[in-house]
């Protein structure tokens, strides 16, 4: 990895893309410290402590939510909009045709629809945030003008983040949306280091128990990262043989190749999707029900269930139910995302058209069934692994430990880092081929 980065810095074209990405990241981090006008900073900290949903959103936003900055909503509305559009594409034939057969123009239309849904969801979420904190003393002068300014600032911040993500994807290195989430998470590393140092030193004197606990946390994190890297990089290789055929005036000999099938083909997207899906009901309920966190009843139960992912202040029953639903959602989204990106029937048809076959498997439908069977097994393993890692912080709470930088964060950080390194390697490879052809 370090050699890849070193070679990238030596290549002018790739270096420009890296610097461009760095500039946009700096703009993102600067925006995280621009607080919305009219916010009472002293009352804000107390309000954030009382609001359970702030935890996970604040981690992803890089602390922007706790400062009530213009990027407080981070990129979650865009992620939710992407989920909505992909689900609608499964039930609306016109959207499905745009997704599969529309080409570049179809992708542009899908992107446009996603942006429209993003702005609608961002407007709803911004209203929910303002109404949730309106009576908590966060705003100096709560009223229509303050609400309008708050909603407009949050909406503009989300739109700007969406634009920054697109620019990173098209002109920089890596997936822009994933990079923004990645930077938001790793920005909390200094506070994690400070917390570990505080465990070791205690109240000013060395603590042996604190040192052992810190070593346990560090070793556990290293094992967790190693496991994530192993699963993200592991693959099942399906052998494919191509028979001899005539190309032009030449006879092309038989070729042996393979289809690489990843254990976690969906990457970290199912975890991000499930997190957004779980926290969205709480944001909606805050719009319509005043002080819902202090109330009782059905909708108050739904609110507590929704925020159980990011807080330990709810009853244990809500946490257990939330963990089960969260696990099922991650597995479900893993299957959905895997089959949305890999179609066994389409791959089998392509192999058959090119005169290929999998040894021991007949071409056509038997090949598609064989690939579907393997994909199903791999997806079950990958989905369960992602789910167990994601609910790890909840399991740790039952032991009395509250892990803020938990499995979800590590999954996202490691997954995005590996994907970015792969893109760097592909950029260097393209540069090498260009130089060879020139």
C-alpha positions in Angstrom: 0.0 0.0 0.0 2.8 2.4 0.9 4.6 1.7 -2.3 1.4 2.4 -4.2 1.1 5.8 -2.5 4.8 6.5 -3.1 4.5 5.7 -6.8 1.3 7.7 -7.1 3.0 10.8 -5.7 5.7 10.4 -8.3 3.2 10.3 -11.2 2.2 13.9 -12.2 -1.4 13.0 -13.3 -2.2 10.9 -10.3 -0.5 13.4 -8.0 -2.8 16.2 -9.3 -5.9 14.0 -8.6 -4.6 13.3 -5.1 -4.0 17.0 -4.4 -7.5 17.9 -5.9 -9.1 15.3 -3.6 -7.1 16.7 -0.6 -8.3 20.2 -1.3 -12.0 19.1 -1.4 -11.4 17.1 1.8 -10.1 20.3 3.5 -13.2 22.2 2.3 -15.3 19.5 3.9 -13.5 19.7 7.2 -13.6 23.5 7.3 -17.4 23.3 6.7 -17.7 21.0 9.7 -16.6 24.0 11.9 -19.0 26.6 10.4 -21.9 26.7 12.9 -25.3 27.8 11.8 -26.0 31.4 12.9 -28.2 31.9 15.9 -27.1 28.7 17.8 -26.4 28.8 21.5 -23.2 26.8 21.9 -23.5 26.3 25.7 -27.1 24.9 25.4 -26.1 22.8 22.4 -23.9 20.4 24.3 -26.6 19.6 26.8 -29.2 19.1 24.0 -26.8 16.7 22.2 -26.3 14.6 25.3 -30.1 14.2 25.6 -30.6 13.3 22.0 -29.8 9.6 21.4 -29.7 9.8 17.6 -26.8 12.3 17.7 -24.2 9.6 18.4 -24.0 7.7 15.1 -24.7 10.8 12.9 -22.0 12.7 14.8 -19.4 10.0 14.1 -20.2 9.9 10.4 -20.3 13.7 10.1 -16.9 14.1 11.8 -18.3 16.0 14.7 -20.3 18.4 12.5 -23.6 17.4 14.1 -22.4 18.2 17.7 -21.3 21.7 16.5 -24.6 22.2 14.6 -22.6 23.1 11.5 -23.9 23.5 7.9 -22.7 19.9 7.3 -24.6 18.5 10.4 -26.8 16.2 8.3 -23.7 14.9 6.4 -24.4 12.8 3.3 -27.0 10.5 4.8 -29.9 12.0 2.8 -28.1 11.1 -0.4 -27.5 7.5 0.9 -31.2 7.1 1.8 -32.2 8.5 -1.6 -29.9 6.0 -3.4 -31.7 3.2 -1.4 -35.1 4.6 -2.4 -34.2 4.8 -6.1 -32.7 1.3 -6.2 -35.8 -0.1 -4.5 -38.1 1.7 -6.9 -36.1 0.4 -9.9 -37.1 -3.1 -8.8 -40.8 -2.3 -9.0 -41.1 0.4 -11.7 -40.3 -1.0 -15.2 -39.3 2.4 -16.6 -36.6 3.0 -13.9 -35.4 -0.6 -14.4 -34.9 0.0 -18.1 -33.0 3.2 -17.4 -30.8 1.4 -14.9 -30.0 -1.6 -17.1 -30.3 -0.4 -20.7 -30.1 3.4 -20.5 -26.4 3.7 -20.9 -24.7 7.0 -20.1 -28.0 8.9 -20.6 -29.9 6.5 -18.3 -27.3 6.9 -15.6 -27.5 10.7 -15.9 -31.3 10.5 -15.4 -31.0 8.2 -12.5 -28.5 10.5 -10.9 -30.8 13.4 -11.5 -33.7 11.6 -9.8 -31.5 10.7 -6.9 -30.5 14.3 -6.4 -34.2 15.4 -6.4 -35.1 12.7 -3.8 -32.0 13.7 -1.8 -33.1 17.3 -1.5 -36.7 16.3 -0.5 -35.3 14.0 2.2 -32.8 16.6 3.3 -35.6 19.2 3.6 -37.6 16.7 5.8 -34.6 15.9 7.9 -33.6 19.5 8.4 -37.2 20.4 9.5 -37.0 17.5 12.0 -33.7 18.7 13.4 -35.0 22.2 13.9 -38.3 21.2 15.5 -36.4 18.7 17.7 -34.1 21.4 19.2 -36.4 24.4 18.9 -37.6 24.3 22.5 -34.3 23.0 24.0 -32.6 26.4 24.2 -30.2 25.6 21.3 -31.4 28.6 19.3 -31.0 32.1 20.7 -34.3 33.4 19.2 -36.4 30.5 17.9 -39.0 31.5 15.4 -39.9 31.4 11.7 -36.8 33.4 10.5 -34.4 31.2 12.6 -36.1 28.1 11.4 -35.9 29.2 7.8 -32.2 30.0 8.1 -31.5 26.7 9.9 -33.3 24.6 7.3 -31.8 26.5 4.4 -28.3 26.2 5.9 -28.6 22.4 6.4 -30.1 21.9 3.0 -27.4 23.9 1.3 -24.7 22.0 3.3 -26.1 18.6 2.1 -26.2 19.9 -1.5 -22.6 21.1 -1.2 -21.5 17.7 0.2 -23.2 16.0 -2.7 -21.4 18.2 -5.2 -18.0 17.6 -3.4 -18.6 13.9 -3.6 -19.3 14.0 -7.3 -16.2 16.1 -7.9 -14.0 13.7 -6.0 -15.5 10.7 -8.0 -15.1 12.4 -11.4 -11.8 14.3 -11.0 -10.2 12.9 -7.9 -9.4 9.5 -6.5 -11.9 7.1 -5.0 -15.7 7.2 -4.5 -16.5 10.7 -3.3 -19.4 9.8 -1.0 -17.4 7.0 0.6 -14.4 9.3 1.0 -16.5 12.0 2.8 -17.8 9.4 5.2 -14.3 8.0 5.7 -12.8 11.4 6.5 -15.7 12.1 8.9 -15.0 8.9 10.9 -11.2 9.1 11.0 -11.4 12.7 12.3 -12.5 11.2 15.6 -9.2 9.2 16.0 -7.5 11.9 18.0 -10.3 11.8 20.6 -10.0 8.0 20.7 -6.2 8.2 21.3 -6.9 10.8 24.1 -9.5 8.5 25.7 -7.0 5.5 25.7 -4.3 7.8 27.2 -6.8 8.8 29.9 -7.4 5.2 30.7 -3.7 4.6 31.2 -2.9 7.7 33.2 -6.2 7.8 35.1 -6.5 11.0 37.1 -2.9 11.8 36.8 -1.2 8.7 38.0 -0.3 5.5 36.1 -3.1 2.8 36.2 -2.2 -0.8 35.6 -5.8 -1.9 35.0 -6.2 1.0 32.6 -3.1 -0.1 30.7 -4.4 -3.7 30.5 -7.8 -2.4 29.3 -6.1 -0.2 26.7 -4.0 -3.0 25.4 -7.1 -5.2 25.2 -8.9 -2.5 23.1 -5.9 -2.0 20.8 -5.3 -5.8 20.3 -9.0 -6.3 19.7 -9.0 -3.4 17.1 -6.0 -4.9 15.3 -7.7 -8.4 15.2 -10.9 -6.8 14.0 -9.1 -4.8 11.2 -7.2 -8.0 10.2 -10.5 -9.9 10.0 -12.2 -7.2 7.9 -9.2 -7.0 5.5 -9.2 -10.8 5.1 -12.9 -11.0 4.3 -12.8 -7.9 2.0 -9.9 -9.3 0.0 -10.8 -13.0 0.0 -12.4 -14.4 -3.1 -13.7 -17.6 -4.6 -12.2 -18.2 -8.1 -14.5 -20.0 -10.5 -12.5 -21.6 -13.4 -13.7 -20.9 -16.9 -12.4 -22.5 -20.1 -12.8 -21.1 -23.6 -12.6 -23.5 -26.6 -10.7 -22.7 -29.8 -12.4 -20.3 -32.2 -11.6 -18.3 -35.5 -11.0 -14.6 -35.0 -10.5 -13.0 -38.4 -8.0 -15.2 -40.2 -6.4 -16.7 -37.1 -7.3 -19.6 -34.9 -7.3 -18.5 -31.3 -6.3 -21.3 -28.9 -8.1 -22.4 -25.9 -7.9 -20.2 -22.8 -8.2 -20.8 -19.1 -9.3 -18.0 -16.9 -11.5 -17.5 -13.8 -14.3 -15.5 -12.4 -13.3 -13.8 -9.0 -16.2 -13.8 -6.6 -15.6 -11.8 -3.4 -16.7 -13.0 0.0 -18.1 -9.5 0.7 -19.0 -8.4 -2.8 -21.3 -5.7 -1.5 -18.5 -4.1 0.5 -19.6 -1.7 3.3 -22.7 -0.4 1.5 -25.2 -2.7 3.3 -24.0 -1.4 6.7 -24.3 2.2 5.6 -27.8 1.5 4.1 -29.0 -0.3 7.2 -27.7 2.5 9.5 -29.5 5.2 7.5 -32.7 3.0 7.4 -32.7 2.5 11.1 -32.2 6.1 12.2 -34.6 7.7 9.6 -37.8 6.9 11.5 -36.5 8.8 14.6 -35.8 11.8 12.5 -39.3 11.8 11.0 -41.0 11.3 14.4 -39.2 14.3 15.8 -41.0 16.5 13.2 -44.5 15.5 14.3 -44.2 14.7 18.0 -42.8 17.3 20.4 -40.4 16.0 23.1 -40.9 12.4 21.9 -37.8 11.3 23.8 -39.5 11.9 27.2 -42.9 10.5 26.3 -44.5 7.0 26.4 -46.7 5.1 24.0 -46.4 3.3 20.7 -44.6 6.1 18.7 -42.2 6.8 21.6 -41.4 3.1 21.6 -40.7 3.3 17.8 -38.4 6.3 18.5 -36.5 4.5 21.2 -36.2 1.4 19.0 -34.8 3.5 16.1 -32.1 5.2 18.2 -31.0 2.1 20.1 -28.2 1.7 17.5 -26.5 4.9 18.7 -27.3 5.2 22.4 -27.2 3.1 25.6 -29.8 5.2 27.4 -32.8 3.0 26.1 -34.1 -0.1 27.9 -32.3 -3.4 27.1 -35.3 -4.8 25.3 -35.2 -2.1 22.7 -31.5 -2.7 22.2 -32.0 -6.4 21.6 -34.8 -5.9 19.2 -32.9 -3.2 17.4 -29.8 -5.5 17.1 -31.9 -8.3 15.6 -33.6 -6.0 13.0 -30.3 -4.3 12.3 -28.7 -7.7 11.7 -31.5 -8.8 9.4 -31.4 -5.5 7.4 -27.7 -5.8 6.8 -28.1 -9.4 5.5 -31.0 -8.3 3.4 -29.2 -5.3 1.9 -26.1 -7.5 1.3 -28.2 -9.9 -0.9 -29.9 -6.9 -2.6 -26.7 -5.1 -3.4 -24.9 -8.3 -4.4 -27.5 -9.4 -6.9 -27.9 -5.8 -8.1 -24.3 -5.7 -9.1 -23.8 -9.4 -10.2 -26.4 -11.1 -12.4 -25.6 -14.9 -12.6 -27.9 -15.4 -15.6 -26.2 -12.5 -17.5 -22.7 -13.8 -16.7 -23.7 -17.3 -17.8 -25.1 -16.0 -21.1 -21.9 -14.0 -21.8 -19.7 -17.1 -21.1 -21.9 -19.2 -23.5 -21.8 -16.5 -26.2 -18.0 -16.5 -26.1 -17.7 -20.2 -26.3 -16.7 -20.8 -22.7 -17.9 -23.2 -20.0 -17.2 -24.0 -16.4 -15.5 -27.5 -16.1 -18.1 -30.0 -15.1 -21.1 -27.6 -15.6 -23.2 -27.4 -18.8 -23.4 -24.0 -20.5 -26.6 -21.9 -20.2 -29.1 -22.3 -17.3 -27.0 -25.0 -15.4 -24.1 -22.5 -15.3 -26.5 -19.7 -14.0 -27.8 -22.0 -11.3 -24.3 -23.0 -10.3 -23.2 -19.4 -10.0 -26.4 -18.5 -8.1 -25.7 -21.3 -5.6 -22.1 -20.1 -5.0 -23.1 -16.5 -4.8 -25.9 -17.3 -2.3 -23.4 -19.2 0.0 -20.8 -16.4 -0.2 -23.4 -13.7 0.4 -24.7 -15.5 3.5 -21.2 -15.6 4.9 -20.4 -12.0 4.0 -23.7 -10.7 5.3 -23.4 -12.5 8.6 -19.8 -11.2 9.0 -20.9 -7.6 8.3 -23.8 -7.9 10.6 -21.8 -9.3 13.5 -19.1 -6.7 13.2 -21.7 -3.9 13.0 -23.6 -5.0 16.1 -20.4 -5.5 18.1 -20.7 -2.1 19.9 -24.2 -3.1 21.1 -22.8 -6.4 22.4 -20.0 -4.5 24.2 -22.6 -2.3 26.0 -24.1 -5.4 27.7 -20.6 -5.9 29.3 -20.6 -2.3 30.6 -18.3 -0.9 28.0 -19.5 1.8 25.6 -17.4 1.6 22.3 -18.0 4.8 20.2 -15.5 3.9 17.5 -17.0 0.5 16.8 -17.4 -2.2 14.2 -19.4 -0.1 11.7 -16.7 2.6 11.7 -13.9 0.1 11.2 -15.8 -1.6 8.4 -16.3 1.6 6.6 -12.8 2.9 7.1 -11.1 -0.4 6.1 -13.4 -0.9 3.1 -13.0 2.6 1.7 -9.2 2.5 2.3 -8.9 -0.8 0.4 -11.1 0.5 -2.5 -9.1 3.8 -2.7 -5.8 1.9 -2.9 -7.2 -0.3 -5.6 -8.3 2.8 -7.6 -4.8 4.2 -7.1 -3.2 1.0 -8.5 -5.6 1.1 -11.5 -4.7 4.7 -12.2 -1.0 3.8 -12.1 -1.6 0.8 -14.4 -3.4 3.0 -16.9 -0.6 5.5 -16.8 1.9 2.7 -17.4 0.0 1.5 -20.5 -0.4 5.0 -21.8 3.4 5.5 -21.5 4.0 2.2 -23.2 1.7 3.0 -26.2 3.1 6.5 -26.6 
